[in-house]
Amino acid sequence: MWSLETLGRARLSRHFWMREFLHSEIGNFHEISNIPDDPDLALERGRAFATTLLDPLEETFGRIFVRSGYRSVRLNAFGNAHKLNCARNDYPLECHIWDLPDRPVAGASIVIPWFADRYAQGRDWRDLAWWLHDHLDYSDIWFFPKLCAFNLAWRPVPLRRIDSYIVPKGTLLKAGADPAETRDQRAARYADFPPFRGIALPA
């Protein structure tokens, strides 16, 4: 029997616990609980997400800010119905609902403060996008203008897709496609980034 306190104390990875993913301004304001229907499944996928994608980010750039993490089916549906920046529950790229039995995905909207400071000074969001592409085994990424926040998703079979609401808007990389820029061109964009700390992807 799970209690909310026990669920919040569940550790997902070296740096992350479930509690920080359960916070929701929408849920707090509208008094909608944000508790998984299947806590064990949410934890299983959350651990894969945090271990594979978030830990390397935190170890490379410092503290990662989780802007919007897990959402219950009910909470996400409410947010979508009331135009609160939540995608439809059945949208293929929706990554916040971690415990749908037939959709293995976990994700969150996050901010990297190290890059947000540089973005505020005019840094191109694509510098970070290509760094993420070249270093992480992500599934899908979607960038937003405020703070250069982005949705980052894990799936057992990654899509490797990047989209953005920041100019130039649209799809930077289609699922399964090769980048328009060469590896050397991409690396030149992020040459001043901190050294990567994590398991390197094959070249």
C-alpha positions as CSV (number, residue, x, y, z in Angstrom):
1,M,0.0,0.0,0.0
2,W,1.5,3.3,-1.1
3,S,1.2,6.4,0.9
4,L,1.9,9.8,-0.7
5,E,4.7,10.3,1.8
6,T,6.3,7.0,0.9
7,L,5.9,7.7,-2.9
8,G,7.6,11.1,-2.5
9,R,10.5,9.5,-0.7
10,A,11.1,6.9,-3.5
11,R,14.5,7.5,-5.1
12,L,14.6,7.6,-8.9
13,S,18.4,8.0,-9.4
14,R,21.6,9.4,-7.9
15,H,20.2,12.9,-7.8
16,F,16.4,12.7,-8.1
17,W,13.5,11.6,-5.9
18,M,9.9,11.2,-6.9
19,R,8.6,14.1,-4.8
20,E,10.0,16.9,-7.0
21,F,8.1,15.4,-10.0
22,L,4.7,15.4,-8.2
23,H,4.5,19.2,-7.7
24,S,1.9,20.9,-9.9
25,E,0.7,24.5,-9.8
26,I,-2.4,23.4,-11.8
27,G,-3.1,20.7,-9.3
28,N,-2.5,22.9,-6.3
29,F,-4.6,25.8,-7.6
30,H,-7.5,23.7,-8.8
31,E,-7.3,21.2,-5.9
32,I,-6.7,18.2,-8.2
33,S,-4.4,15.5,-6.7
34,N,-1.4,14.5,-8.8
35,I,-1.0,10.9,-7.7
36,P,-0.2,8.0,-10.1
37,D,-2.9,5.4,-10.7
38,D,0.0,2.8,-10.9
39,P,2.8,4.1,-8.6
40,D,5.0,1.1,-9.3
41,L,4.8,1.6,-13.1
42,A,5.4,5.4,-12.7
43,L,8.5,4.7,-10.5
44,E,9.9,2.1,-12.9
45,R,9.7,4.5,-15.9
46,G,10.7,7.5,-13.8
47,R,13.9,5.7,-12.8
48,A,14.7,4.9,-16.4
49,F,14.2,8.6,-17.3
50,A,16.1,10.1,-14.4
51,T,19.0,7.6,-14.7
52,T,19.4,7.8,-18.4
53,L,18.8,11.5,-19.1
54,L,18.6,13.7,-16.0
55,D,21.6,12.4,-14.0
56,P,24.1,13.1,-16.8
57,L,22.6,16.6,-17.2
58,E,22.9,17.4,-13.5
59,E,26.4,16.0,-13.3
60,T,27.5,18.1,-16.4
61,F,25.7,21.4,-15.9
62,G,24.9,21.5,-12.2
63,R,21.4,21.6,-10.7
64,I,18.5,21.0,-13.1
65,F,15.2,22.7,-12.5
66,V,12.1,20.5,-12.9
67,R,9.5,22.9,-14.2
68,S,6.7,20.3,-14.8
69,G,7.2,16.6,-14.1
70,Y,4.7,13.8,-13.7
71,R,1.0,14.4,-14.3
72,S,-1.9,12.1,-13.4
73,V,-4.3,11.2,-16.2
74,R,-7.0,13.3,-14.5
75,L,-4.7,16.3,-14.0
76,N,-3.4,16.3,-17.5
77,A,-6.8,16.0,-19.0
78,F,-8.0,19.0,-16.9
79,G,-5.0,21.0,-18.0
80,N,-5.7,20.3,-21.7
81,A,-9.4,21.0,-21.5
82,H,-8.8,24.3,-19.8
83,K,-5.9,25.3,-22.2
84,L,-3.2,25.2,-19.5
85,N,-0.4,24.1,-21.7
86,C,-1.1,20.4,-21.4
87,A,-1.3,18.2,-24.5
88,R,-4.1,15.7,-25.0
89,N,-3.7,12.5,-23.0
90,D,-3.7,10.6,-26.3
91,Y,-1.2,12.9,-28.0
92,P,1.7,10.7,-29.2
93,L,4.4,13.0,-27.8
94,E,2.7,13.5,-24.4
95,C,5.4,12.5,-22.0
96,H,4.2,13.6,-18.5
97,I,1.9,10.7,-17.8
98,W,4.3,7.9,-16.7
99,D,1.8,5.2,-15.8
100,L,-0.3,4.5,-18.8
101,P,0.0,0.7,-19.3
102,D,0.2,0.8,-23.1
103,R,2.5,3.8,-23.5
104,P,6.0,3.4,-22.1
105,V,7.2,6.9,-21.6
106,A,8.5,9.3,-18.9
107,G,9.5,12.9,-19.3
108,A,9.4,16.3,-17.8
109,S,9.7,20.0,-18.7
110,I,13.1,21.1,-17.4
111,V,15.4,24.1,-17.3
112,I,19.2,24.0,-17.3
113,P,20.1,27.2,-15.4
114,W,23.6,27.2,-16.8
115,F,22.2,27.5,-20.3
116,A,19.2,29.7,-19.4
117,D,21.6,32.4,-18.4
118,R,23.4,32.2,-21.7
119,Y,20.1,32.0,-23.6
120,A,19.0,35.2,-21.9
121,Q,22.1,36.9,-23.4
122,G,21.2,35.7,-26.9
123,R,22.6,32.2,-27.2
124,D,21.0,30.0,-29.9
125,W,18.8,27.3,-28.5
126,R,20.1,24.9,-31.2
127,D,23.5,24.9,-29.5
128,L,21.9,23.0,-26.6
129,A,19.6,21.0,-28.9
130,W,22.6,19.5,-30.7
131,W,24.5,18.9,-27.5
132,L,21.6,16.9,-26.2
133,H,21.4,15.0,-29.5
134,D,25.1,14.1,-29.5
135,H,25.3,13.2,-25.8
136,L,22.0,11.7,-24.6
137,D,19.9,8.7,-25.6
138,Y,16.8,10.9,-25.6
139,S,13.5,10.1,-27.3
140,D,12.0,13.5,-28.0
141,I,12.8,17.1,-27.1
142,W,10.5,20.1,-27.4
143,F,11.9,23.6,-26.7
144,F,9.9,26.6,-25.3
145,P,10.8,30.3,-25.3
146,K,10.7,31.0,-21.5
147,L,14.1,30.2,-20.0
148,C,14.8,27.8,-22.9
149,A,12.8,25.2,-21.0
150,F,12.3,21.9,-22.9
151,N,10.3,18.8,-22.6
152,L,12.7,15.8,-22.4
153,A,11.4,12.3,-22.8
154,W,12.6,8.8,-22.3
155,R,11.2,5.8,-24.2
156,P,12.6,2.3,-24.3
157,V,12.9,2.7,-28.1
158,P,13.9,6.4,-28.6
159,L,12.4,8.4,-31.4
160,R,15.3,10.9,-31.6
161,R,13.1,13.8,-32.6
162,I,13.6,17.6,-31.8
163,D,10.9,20.3,-32.1
164,S,10.8,23.9,-30.9
165,Y,8.5,26.9,-30.3
166,I,11.6,29.1,-30.4
167,V,12.5,30.8,-33.7
168,P,13.2,29.1,-36.0
169,K,10.0,27.2,-35.0
170,G,9.1,23.7,-36.1
171,T,11.0,20.4,-36.3
172,L,14.7,20.6,-36.1
173,L,15.1,16.8,-36.4
174,K,12.5,14.3,-37.6
175,A,12.4,10.9,-36.0
176,G,15.0,8.7,-37.6
177,A,16.5,11.4,-39.7
178,D,20.1,12.5,-39.9
179,P,21.0,16.0,-38.6
180,A,21.3,18.8,-41.2
181,E,24.6,19.8,-39.7
182,T,27.7,17.6,-39.6
183,R,29.1,16.3,-36.3
184,D,32.0,18.9,-36.5
185,Q,29.5,21.7,-37.1
186,R,27.4,20.6,-34.2
187,A,30.4,20.3,-31.9
188,A,31.6,23.8,-32.8
189,R,28.3,25.1,-31.5
190,Y,28.9,23.7,-28.0
191,A,32.7,23.8,-27.8
192,D,32.5,26.0,-24.6
193,F,30.1,23.7,-22.8
194,P,31.3,21.9,-19.6
195,P,32.9,18.5,-20.1
196,F,30.3,15.7,-20.4
197,R,29.9,13.5,-17.4
198,G,28.1,10.3,-18.3
199,I,28.2,7.3,-20.5
200,A,29.2,8.6,-24.0
201,L,27.1,7.6,-27.0
202,P,28.8,5.9,-29.9
203,A,30.2,8.4,-32.4
